[in-house]
Every structure is written in C-alpha cells, then in structure tokens.
C-alpha cells in the first residue's frame, strides 16, 4: 500500500509508460522506443500492451567501440502481473558490461524473442558483422536466433552461456568432478586441449575420481601464424584479440609492432569513447508531452494469487550456494572468536 501511494499502481504505471518513454526520447534525442500492441479496446479507445522495446542513444552510439559480443537474457518482473524483462548487453575492452537494449514482454516465448532480436538488429547492430550472441538454451530463443541473419553463419555465431551450460549438465550428471572438467573444457581455445580434458575425465572416472595434474612442457608445439589475418593456430590470438607469444615472435622477425596487431577495442581511446556520452536528465512531468495513444495492461495476464509478499521463483544456483556457505563460515568464525574471548 505504501509503495502504491508513492509510485502508483501497476495499472497506472502502464498507462504512464508511453508518456515517460516519450519524455526520455525528448530529452535524449535518438533514443529508440518501439511498441507492439496486442489489440485495441474500442470501448475505451486504448491499446492493449503487448511488447515495448527501448535502447538509449548513448549506448547505441558507444556500442561501436565494444567487442563483437552481445549477451541476452530474460527475467521476471516482480509485480502484480507476470510480465518479463529482456535485456541485451555488450562488453567493452576492459571486460565491463554496457547495457544496450531492453524490452518488457508478456511471456518469454519464441514470438517475443524473435521480435526483440529483430529490434536489436534493426536499431543497435545495424548490419555489423562478426557478432557473437551469448544466451541460455531457451527453446524459443534458439529458434528465433536461427531465423535471424545476424547470429548465424556467415554473418555471426550463437554460443551458450557457460554458467547455464554447466548448470544444466551438472543437474544431469550430479557430479562435481564433471563440473570441474567441464569448466576447463569450455574455456579451452584449442581442440587438442578439449580432447585432452575429455581424456583426463575418462581416466579419472575409471580411477575412482582421482585427478592428477601434469606440468605443461613448453616449446614442444608448432603453430601457424597468419599476420594478415591476425590469427594463430594456437587459438589465443583469435580468442582474445591480443597477439600470442608465437605471433609476437613472428612480428619481431618482420619488424612489425605487435602492439599494432591488438584489437581496436583494447585501445585506451576506444575505452574512453565508450563512456564519452552522457544521459540528459528527464525534467519534471509538467514538461512531458502527451503521447499519441493511450495504453492499458493486458487483462489476460495472470496476476499473483496471494496479495501478500511475492514468492521468489528464481532458481538458485551454485553462486547462491557459494554465498550462503561463505556467510555461514563467517558466522561460524565470528562465533568461534567470541567463544575464545570469553574463555578465562
């Protein structure tokens, strides 16, 4: 009740959404807002909310200085009605996240993901090639990706989130040993390293899960370096965009600066340009323009059955368990310390 007194109800927020997003566009020109209505109520003269997509102008412009990586995911909006929030984020040269685009949809389905990716391609990617999309393995999302041009060969690729992949397999395997090997295998950039990890896992399984580590022997490998293509058969240059030790030796032999072979997004100027734009604050509501349509929420969207506190529906993973264990260990240490202090 207190929240509704301060911020209004969900119904009033939906009705206010076109005006608010219009104000963001007014004070930040170039910001993209796209609507897809579910229908029109002739009795009220209002449109029924379906999907809404928005991307801020500073983020769209600064994306050109980031890596060719976009991560997408969806989450629940903990409100009276069960809407979902989609988000797309990029990664700069310093491994930091840059939010790109957002959307509120009714359900996480193939049509909603397809519409979101279409808007993302149209307004943010804008024909940029060599993109890598990272996501979970939601069936509707996978189908939508396969039907789009930007994340399939030869224009781009689609990869699965490492955490989601390991968590899914961990539930099937129920084996911590497999999880440890999977982490090593998924982050390998050489095919032979993957095969070696699989072999070690098989041997470990046959030897009562006893794992041994062998020191690497340097100088025994032969790799092909292609300076013009900025790639090496070891895989590191391709993976990280920084010349590997083999590439650096070749550059030295041909009097080429290895620093000039580093990807542009690692440049300090590119990093500064990523965050050179700023957001203009939205002024008082008295200065907002009236939208050219009115909006209501979809009455078919199910509501929360209990009027009290919303129940958590997010599935907890190993990150939550690790944090819980850390808190428990800290509490135990504090308890042990207090006991020792009270000992005469």
The 8 nearest C-alpha neighbors of each residue, nearest first, counted from 0:
[[1, 3, 2, 4, 5, 8, 7, 6],
 [2, 0, 4, 3, 5, 6, 7, 8],
 [1, 3, 5, 0, 4, 6, 7, 8],
 [4, 2, 7, 8, 6, 0, 5, 1],
 [3, 5, 1, 2, 7, 6, 0, 8],
 [6, 4, 2, 3, 7, 1, 0, 8],
 [7, 5, 3, 2, 4, 8, 12, 1],
 [6, 8, 3, 4, 5, 11, 12, 9],
 [7, 9, 3, 11, 10, 12, 6, 4],
 [8, 10, 12, 11, 13, 7, 79, 78],
 [9, 11, 13, 8, 12, 14, 296, 295],
 [10, 12, 14, 8, 13, 9, 15, 7],
 [13, 11, 9, 15, 14, 10, 16, 8],
 [14, 12, 16, 10, 15, 11, 295, 296],
 [13, 15, 11, 294, 12, 295, 16, 10],
 [16, 14, 12, 13, 18, 17, 11, 19],
 [15, 17, 19, 13, 18, 14, 12, 20],
 [18, 16, 20, 19, 15, 21, 290, 14],
 [17, 19, 21, 16, 15, 290, 20, 289],
 [18, 20, 22, 16, 21, 17, 15, 23],
 [21, 19, 23, 22, 17, 18, 16, 24],
 [20, 22, 18, 24, 19, 23, 17, 25],
 [21, 23, 25, 19, 20, 24, 287, 18],
 [24, 22, 20, 25, 21, 26, 27, 281],
 [23, 25, 27, 21, 30, 28, 22, 26],
 [24, 26, 22, 23, 27, 28, 21, 287],
 [25, 27, 23, 24, 279, 28, 281, 22],
 [28, 26, 24, 25, 23, 279, 30, 29],
 [29, 27, 24, 30, 25, 26, 56, 23],
 [28, 30, 56, 31, 27, 24, 55, 57],
 [31, 29, 56, 55, 24, 28, 54, 27],
 [30, 32, 54, 53, 29, 55, 33, 56],
 [33, 31, 53, 52, 30, 54, 34, 51],
 [32, 34, 52, 51, 53, 31, 35, 118],
 [35, 33, 51, 50, 36, 52, 32, 49],
 [34, 36, 50, 49, 51, 37, 33, 48],
 [37, 35, 49, 48, 38, 47, 34, 46],
 [38, 36, 49, 47, 48, 35, 39, 46],
 [37, 39, 47, 36, 46, 40, 48, 49],
 [38, 40, 46, 47, 45, 41, 44, 37],
 [41, 39, 45, 42, 44, 43, 46, 38],
 [40, 42, 44, 43, 39, 45, 46, 38],
 [41, 43, 40, 44, 45, 39, 46, 47],
 [44, 42, 45, 41, 40, 39, 46, 293],
 [43, 45, 41, 40, 42, 46, 39, 293],
 [46, 44, 293, 294, 40, 43, 39, 295],
 [45, 47, 39, 294, 38, 40, 293, 295],
 [46, 48, 295, 38, 37, 297, 36, 296],
 [49, 47, 296, 36, 297, 37, 295, 294],
 [48, 50, 36, 37, 35, 104, 47, 105],
 [51, 49, 104, 35, 103, 34, 48, 36],
 [50, 52, 34, 102, 103, 33, 35, 104],
 [53, 51, 102, 33, 32, 101, 34, 50],
 [52, 54, 32, 31, 101, 100, 102, 33],
 [55, 53, 100, 31, 30, 99, 101, 56],
 [56, 54, 30, 58, 57, 59, 31, 53],
 [55, 57, 30, 59, 29, 58, 60, 54],
 [58, 56, 60, 276, 59, 55, 61, 277],
 [59, 57, 61, 56, 60, 55, 99, 62],
 [58, 60, 56, 62, 57, 61, 123, 55],
 [61, 59, 57, 58, 62, 56, 63, 273],
 [62, 60, 273, 58, 63, 59, 64, 57],
 [61, 63, 65, 64, 59, 60, 58, 273],
 [64, 62, 61, 65, 60, 59, 66, 273],
 [63, 65, 62, 269, 264, 61, 273, 66],
 [66, 64, 91, 62, 63, 264, 90, 92],
 [65, 67, 68, 91, 90, 264, 92, 64],
 [68, 66, 130, 131, 129, 65, 69, 89],
 [67, 69, 131, 66, 89, 130, 132, 90],
 [70, 68, 89, 132, 88, 133, 131, 87],
 [69, 71, 133, 88, 87, 132, 134, 89],
 [72, 70, 87, 134, 86, 133, 88, 69],
 [73, 71, 86, 85, 134, 87, 70, 74],
 [72, 74, 85, 84, 86, 83, 75, 71],
 [75, 73, 84, 83, 76, 85, 72, 313],
 [74, 76, 83, 77, 84, 82, 81, 73],
 [75, 77, 83, 82, 78, 84, 81, 74],
 [78, 76, 75, 79, 309, 81, 80, 82],
 [77, 79, 80, 76, 81, 9, 82, 303],
 [78, 80, 302, 303, 81, 9, 77, 306],
 [81, 79, 302, 78, 82, 301, 300, 303],
 [80, 82, 301, 302, 76, 300, 83, 78],
 [81, 83, 105, 76, 104, 80, 106, 75],
 [84, 82, 75, 104, 76, 103, 74, 105],
 [83, 85, 103, 74, 73, 102, 75, 76],
 [86, 84, 73, 102, 101, 72, 103, 83],
 [87, 85, 101, 71, 100, 72, 73, 88],
 [86, 88, 71, 100, 99, 70, 98, 69],
 [89, 87, 98, 99, 70, 97, 69, 96],
 [88, 90, 69, 97, 96, 68, 98, 70],
 [91, 89, 96, 95, 94, 66, 97, 65],
 [90, 92, 65, 93, 94, 95, 66, 96],
 [91, 93, 265, 264, 94, 65, 66, 270],
 [92, 94, 91, 95, 265, 270, 90, 264],
 [95, 93, 91, 92, 90, 96, 66, 89],
 [96, 94, 90, 93, 91, 97, 92, 89],
 [95, 97, 90, 89, 88, 98, 91, 94],
 [96, 98, 89, 88, 90, 99, 95, 91],
 [99, 97, 88, 89, 100, 87, 96, 58],
 [100, 98, 88, 87, 58, 54, 97, 59],
 [99, 101, 54, 87, 86, 53, 98, 88],
 [102, 100, 86, 53, 85, 52, 54, 87],
 [101, 103, 52, 85, 51, 84, 53, 104],
 [102, 104, 84, 51, 83, 50, 85, 52],
 [105, 103, 50, 83, 106, 82, 49, 102],
 [104, 106, 82, 83, 49, 50, 103, 81],
 [105, 107, 104, 108, 83, 82, 111, 81],
 [108, 106, 111, 83, 112, 105, 109, 104],
 [109, 107, 139, 111, 110, 106, 112, 140],
 [139, 108, 110, 112, 111, 140, 113, 143],
 [111, 109, 113, 112, 108, 114, 139, 143],
 [112, 110, 114, 108, 113, 109, 115, 107],
 [113, 111, 115, 109, 114, 140, 110, 116],
 [114, 112, 143, 110, 116, 111, 115, 109],
 [113, 115, 117, 111, 112, 116, 110, 118],
 [114, 116, 112, 118, 117, 113, 119, 111],
 [117, 115, 119, 113, 118, 114, 120, 112],
 [118, 116, 114, 120, 119, 115, 121, 113],
 [117, 119, 121, 115, 116, 120, 122, 114],
 [118, 120, 116, 123, 117, 121, 122, 115],
 [121, 119, 124, 117, 118, 125, 123, 122],
 [120, 122, 118, 125, 119, 123, 117, 124],
 [121, 123, 119, 120, 118, 125, 124, 31],
 [124, 122, 119, 125, 59, 120, 121, 99],
 [125, 123, 120, 127, 126, 122, 119, 121],
 [126, 124, 121, 123, 127, 120, 122, 119],
 [125, 127, 124, 128, 120, 149, 121, 123],
 [126, 128, 124, 125, 129, 130, 149, 154],
 [129, 127, 154, 130, 126, 155, 149, 67],
 [128, 130, 155, 154, 67, 131, 127, 156],
 [131, 129, 155, 67, 128, 68, 150, 156],
 [130, 132, 68, 156, 157, 155, 67, 69],
 [131, 133, 157, 69, 70, 68, 158, 150],
 [134, 132, 70, 158, 159, 160, 157, 69],
 [135, 133, 159, 160, 71, 70, 72, 132],
 [134, 136, 159, 160, 137, 163, 72, 133],
 [137, 135, 138, 141, 134, 159, 140, 163],
 [136, 138, 140, 139, 135, 141, 134, 108],
 [139, 137, 141, 140, 136, 142, 109, 108],
 [109, 138, 140, 108, 142, 141, 137, 143],
 [139, 141, 143, 137, 142, 138, 112, 109],
 [142, 140, 144, 138, 143, 139, 137, 145],
 [141, 143, 139, 145, 140, 144, 138, 146],
 [142, 144, 113, 140, 146, 141, 145, 109],
 [145, 143, 141, 147, 146, 142, 140, 150],
 [146, 144, 142, 143, 147, 141, 151, 150],
 [145, 147, 143, 144, 142, 148, 113, 151],
 [146, 148, 144, 145, 149, 143, 150, 151],
 [149, 147, 150, 151, 146, 154, 145, 155],
 [150, 148, 155, 154, 147, 151, 130, 128],
 [149, 151, 155, 156, 157, 148, 132, 130],
 [150, 152, 155, 156, 154, 149, 148, 153],
 [153, 151, 154, 155, 156, 150, 148, 149],
 [152, 154, 155, 151, 156, 129, 150, 128],
 [155, 153, 152, 128, 129, 149, 151, 150],
 [156, 154, 150, 129, 130, 151, 152, 149],
 [157, 155, 150, 131, 151, 152, 132, 130],
 [156, 158, 132, 150, 131, 133, 151, 159],
 [159, 157, 133, 132, 156, 160, 134, 131],
 [160, 158, 134, 133, 135, 161, 164, 136],
 [159, 161, 134, 163, 135, 162, 133, 164],
 [162, 160, 164, 163, 165, 159, 185, 182],
 [161, 163, 165, 164, 160, 166, 167, 159],
 [162, 164, 166, 160, 161, 165, 135, 167],
 [165, 163, 161, 167, 162, 166, 160, 168],
 [164, 166, 168, 162, 167, 163, 169, 161],
 [165, 167, 169, 163, 164, 168, 162, 170],
 [168, 166, 164, 170, 165, 169, 163, 171],
 [167, 169, 171, 165, 170, 166, 172, 164],
 [170, 168, 166, 172, 173, 171, 167, 165],
 [169, 171, 173, 168, 167, 172, 166, 174],
 [172, 170, 168, 169, 173, 167, 174, 166],
 [171, 173, 169, 174, 170, 168, 177, 175],
 [174, 172, 169, 170, 171, 175, 168, 177],
 [173, 175, 172, 177, 176, 169, 178, 170],
 [174, 176, 178, 177, 179, 173, 169, 172],
 [177, 175, 179, 178, 174, 180, 208, 200],
 [176, 178, 180, 175, 174, 179, 181, 200],
 [177, 179, 175, 181, 176, 180, 169, 182],
 [180, 178, 176, 182, 177, 181, 175, 183],
 [179, 181, 177, 183, 182, 178, 184, 176],
 [182, 180, 184, 178, 183, 179, 177, 185],
 [183, 181, 179, 185, 180, 184, 178, 186],
 [184, 182, 180, 181, 186, 185, 187, 179],
 [183, 185, 181, 193, 187, 182, 186, 196],
 [186, 184, 182, 187, 183, 181, 161, 193],
 [185, 187, 184, 183, 182, 188, 161, 181],
 [188, 186, 184, 185, 189, 192, 193, 183],
 [187, 189, 234, 186, 235, 190, 238, 192],
 [190, 188, 192, 191, 187, 234, 233, 193],
 [189, 191, 193, 192, 194, 188, 187, 195],
 [190, 192, 194, 193, 189, 195, 196, 188],
 [193, 191, 195, 189, 190, 194, 187, 196],
 [194, 192, 184, 196, 190, 191, 195, 187],
 [193, 195, 191, 197, 192, 196, 198, 190],
 [194, 196, 192, 198, 193, 197, 191, 199],
 [195, 197, 199, 193, 198, 194, 184, 192],
 [198, 196, 200, 194, 195, 199, 193, 201],
 [199, 197, 195, 201, 200, 196, 194, 202],
 [200, 198, 202, 196, 201, 197, 203, 195],
 [199, 201, 203, 197, 198, 202, 204, 196],
 [202, 200, 198, 204, 203, 199, 197, 205],
 [203, 201, 199, 205, 204, 200, 206, 198],
 [202, 204, 208, 200, 206, 209, 205, 201],
 [203, 205, 208, 201, 202, 206, 207, 200],
 [206, 204, 202, 203, 207, 201, 208, 200],
 [207, 205, 203, 204, 208, 209, 202, 210],
 [206, 208, 209, 204, 205, 203, 202, 210],
 [209, 207, 203, 204, 206, 210, 205, 176],
 [208, 210, 203, 207, 206, 211, 204, 202],
 [211, 209, 203, 208, 212, 199, 200, 206],
 [212, 210, 209, 213, 203, 199, 208, 202],
 [213, 211, 214, 210, 215, 199, 209, 196],
 [212, 214, 215, 211, 216, 210, 199, 195],
 [213, 215, 216, 212, 217, 211, 218, 219],
 [216, 214, 217, 213, 212, 218, 219, 220],
 [217, 215, 214, 219, 218, 213, 220, 212],
 [216, 218, 219, 215, 220, 214, 221, 244],
 [217, 219, 220, 216, 221, 215, 245, 222],
 [220, 218, 217, 216, 221, 215, 222, 245],
 [221, 219, 218, 222, 217, 233, 216, 245],
 [220, 222, 219, 223, 218, 233, 232, 245],
 [223, 221, 232, 233, 224, 220, 231, 245],
 [222, 224, 232, 231, 225, 221, 233, 245],
 [225, 223, 231, 246, 230, 226, 222, 232],
 [226, 224, 230, 228, 227, 229, 231, 223],
 [225, 227, 229, 228, 224, 230, 246, 250],
 [228, 226, 229, 225, 230, 224, 260, 231],
 [227, 229, 226, 225, 230, 231, 224, 237],
 [230, 228, 226, 227, 225, 260, 236, 231],
 [229, 231, 237, 225, 236, 228, 224, 226],
 [232, 230, 224, 233, 223, 234, 236, 225],
 [231, 233, 234, 222, 223, 224, 230, 235],
 [234, 232, 231, 235, 222, 189, 188, 236],
 [235, 233, 232, 188, 237, 236, 231, 189],
 [234, 236, 238, 237, 233, 239, 243, 188],
 [237, 235, 242, 240, 241, 238, 243, 230],
 [238, 236, 230, 234, 235, 240, 239, 231],
 [237, 239, 235, 236, 240, 234, 188, 241],
 [238, 240, 241, 236, 237, 235, 242, 262],
 [239, 241, 236, 262, 237, 261, 238, 242],
 [240, 242, 261, 236, 239, 243, 262, 260],
 [243, 241, 236, 246, 247, 261, 257, 260],
 [242, 244, 246, 245, 236, 235, 247, 241],
 [243, 245, 247, 246, 248, 242, 249, 236],
 [246, 244, 248, 247, 243, 249, 224, 222],
 [247, 245, 249, 243, 242, 248, 244, 224],
 [246, 248, 250, 244, 245, 249, 257, 242],
 [249, 247, 251, 245, 246, 250, 252, 244],
 [248, 250, 252, 246, 251, 247, 253, 245],
 [251, 249, 255, 247, 253, 248, 252, 257],
 [250, 252, 254, 248, 249, 253, 255, 247],
 [253, 251, 249, 250, 254, 248, 255, 247],
 [252, 254, 250, 251, 255, 249, 248, 256],
 [255, 253, 251, 252, 250, 256, 249, 257],
 [256, 254, 250, 253, 251, 257, 252, 259],
 [255, 257, 258, 259, 250, 254, 260, 251],
 [256, 258, 260, 259, 247, 250, 255, 242],
 [257, 259, 256, 260, 261, 242, 241, 255],
 [260, 258, 257, 256, 261, 255, 262, 263],
 [259, 261, 257, 258, 262, 242, 229, 241],
 [260, 262, 241, 258, 259, 240, 263, 242],
 [263, 261, 240, 264, 265, 260, 241, 266],
 [262, 264, 265, 266, 261, 269, 64, 92],
 [263, 265, 92, 266, 262, 269, 64, 65],
 [266, 264, 92, 263, 262, 267, 269, 270],
 [265, 267, 269, 268, 264, 263, 270, 262],
 [268, 266, 270, 269, 271, 265, 264, 272],
 [267, 269, 271, 270, 266, 272, 265, 273],
 [270, 268, 272, 266, 267, 271, 64, 264],
 [269, 271, 267, 273, 268, 272, 266, 92],
 [272, 270, 268, 273, 269, 274, 275, 267],
 [273, 271, 275, 269, 274, 270, 268, 61],
 [272, 274, 61, 270, 271, 64, 275, 269],
 [275, 273, 272, 276, 271, 61, 270, 277],
 [274, 276, 272, 273, 271, 277, 61, 57],
 [277, 275, 57, 274, 278, 273, 272, 61],
 [278, 276, 57, 279, 275, 274, 58, 27],
 [279, 277, 280, 27, 57, 276, 55, 26],
 [278, 280, 27, 26, 281, 277, 23, 282],
 [281, 279, 282, 278, 26, 23, 27, 277],
 [282, 280, 26, 23, 279, 22, 283, 284],
 [283, 281, 280, 284, 286, 287, 285, 26],
 [282, 284, 285, 286, 281, 287, 280, 22],
 [283, 285, 287, 286, 282, 19, 281, 22],
 [284, 286, 283, 287, 282, 288, 289, 22],
 [287, 285, 284, 283, 288, 282, 22, 281],
 [288, 286, 284, 22, 285, 289, 18, 283],
 [289, 287, 290, 286, 18, 22, 21, 285],
 [288, 290, 18, 287, 291, 21, 17, 292],
 [291, 289, 292, 18, 17, 288, 21, 293],
 [290, 292, 289, 293, 17, 18, 288, 21],
 [293, 291, 290, 294, 45, 46, 17, 289],
 [294, 292, 45, 46, 14, 295, 291, 290],
 [293, 295, 46, 14, 45, 47, 48, 13],
 [296, 294, 47, 14, 48, 13, 46, 45],
 [295, 297, 48, 47, 298, 13, 10, 294],
 [296, 298, 299, 47, 300, 48, 295, 49],
 [299, 297, 300, 296, 301, 47, 295, 302],
 [300, 298, 297, 301, 296, 302, 80, 105],
 [301, 299, 298, 297, 80, 302, 81, 105],
 [302, 300, 80, 299, 81, 303, 298, 304],
 [301, 303, 80, 79, 304, 81, 300, 78],
 [302, 304, 79, 305, 80, 301, 306, 309],
 [305, 303, 302, 306, 301, 307, 79, 309],
 [304, 306, 307, 303, 309, 308, 302, 310],
 [307, 305, 304, 308, 303, 309, 79, 302],
 [306, 308, 305, 309, 310, 304, 303, 79],
 [307, 309, 310, 306, 305, 311, 303, 77],
 [310, 308, 307, 311, 77, 303, 305, 306],
 [309, 311, 312, 308, 307, 305, 77, 303],
 [310, 312, 313, 309, 314, 77, 308, 315],
 [313, 311, 310, 314, 75, 309, 315, 77],
 [314, 312, 311, 315, 75, 74, 316, 310],
 [315, 313, 312, 316, 311, 319, 317, 318],
 [316, 314, 319, 313, 317, 320, 318, 312],
 [315, 317, 318, 319, 314, 320, 166, 321],
 [316, 318, 320, 319, 321, 315, 166, 322],
 [319, 317, 321, 320, 316, 322, 315, 323],
 [320, 318, 322, 317, 321, 316, 315, 323],
 [319, 321, 317, 323, 322, 318, 324, 316],
 [320, 322, 318, 324, 319, 323, 317, 325],
 [323, 321, 325, 319, 320, 324, 326, 318],
 [324, 322, 320, 326, 325, 321, 319, 327],
 [323, 325, 327, 321, 322, 326, 328, 320],
 [324, 326, 322, 328, 323, 327, 329, 321],
 [327, 325, 329, 323, 324, 328, 330, 322],
 [326, 328, 324, 330, 325, 329, 331, 323],
 [329, 327, 331, 325, 330, 326, 324, 332],
 [330, 328, 326, 332, 331, 327, 325, 333],
 [331, 329, 333, 327, 328, 332, 334, 326],
 [330, 332, 334, 328, 329, 333, 327, 335],
 [333, 331, 335, 329, 334, 330, 336, 328],
 [334, 332, 336, 330, 331, 335, 329, 337],
 [333, 335, 331, 337, 332, 336, 330, 338],
 [334, 336, 332, 338, 333, 337, 331, 339],
 [337, 335, 333, 339, 334, 338, 332, 340],
 [336, 338, 340, 334, 339, 335, 333, 341],
 [337, 339, 335, 341, 336, 340, 334, 342],
 [340, 338, 336, 342, 341, 337, 335, 343],
 [341, 339, 337, 338, 342, 336, 343, 335],
 [340, 342, 338, 339, 343, 337, 336, 335],
 [341, 343, 339, 340, 338, 337, 336, 335],
 [342, 341, 340, 339, 338, 337, 336, 335]]
